[in-house]
Amino acid sequence: MKITEHDREFLKANIWREWEAIETDQKKQIPPPPAQKPFPQDATLIDLVKPEELKVGKMPVIEAITHRKSRRQYTAEPITIEELSFLLWSTQGVHEVLYDGVVTLRTVPSAGARHPFETYLLVNHVVGLQAGVYRYLSFEHKLCFLYPDPKIGQKIALACDNFARNSAVVFVWAAIPYRTEWRYGVISPKLIAQDSGHVCQNLYLACEAIGVGTCAVGAYNQKEMDKIIGVDGEDEFTVYTAPVGKIRE
């Protein structure tokens, strides 16, 4: 496939001129989409360790940055709920909710505070959690249990990468593009791509801080991953994945 100049244009700063010239839904005063995907009233919710009660993750930032690297070798040892709580809060934790839930300030930056991602977890080895698929509810700082899957390790290998088969959990970030498109229209792909980098880098540093490993995977199987997390592939779809596990030295 040949890369054209048009394909590269969305990476350049001059696309902001296009944004200034078009009527986005925000400029039309259309109400914004919700900042978090709703969940069923009868959903099984699982408490996480509150940020202020976390005992892990005290490594100095300079050490985490110095030692940060992609790690692909994991043991079968599970991670704890506290460790998972820290990783989730570090990547999508909410500091403040503004304007009746329309805007959130979080532990990662996002263009216009739009935060277009939902975090799904393919849980393989986490203490106290059944193997299966979950979604992080950042407003509540809880897990929403979607469904059990005792063969989730096999599906991880197929949809993500074979090295991830024995990981404790796979973080799957699915974008809901309209959250960003509502404000930024045609320049949204650039901003969503940038935002995904912010989230994944926080995961890398948070993993180093608690002595576990991760490795970002962009070459996931799109259809398989979207199917596993139960999204339609159009208005919501996977954009980034990262297995996490105890490090095999």
Buried (B, 14 or more C-beta within 10 A) or exposed (E): EEEEEEEEEBEEEEBEEBBEEEEBBBEEEEEBBEBBBEBEEEBEEBEBBEBEEBEBBEBEEEEBEEEBEEBBEBBEBBBBBBBBBBBBBBBBBBEEBEEEEEBBEBBBEBBEBBBBBBBBBBBBBBEEBBBBBBBBBBEBBBBBBBEEBEEBBEBBBBBBBEBBBBBBBBBBBBBBBBBBBBBBBBBBBBBBBEBBEBBBBBBBBBBBBBEBBBBBBEEBBEEBBBBBBEBEEEEBBBBBBBBBBBBEE
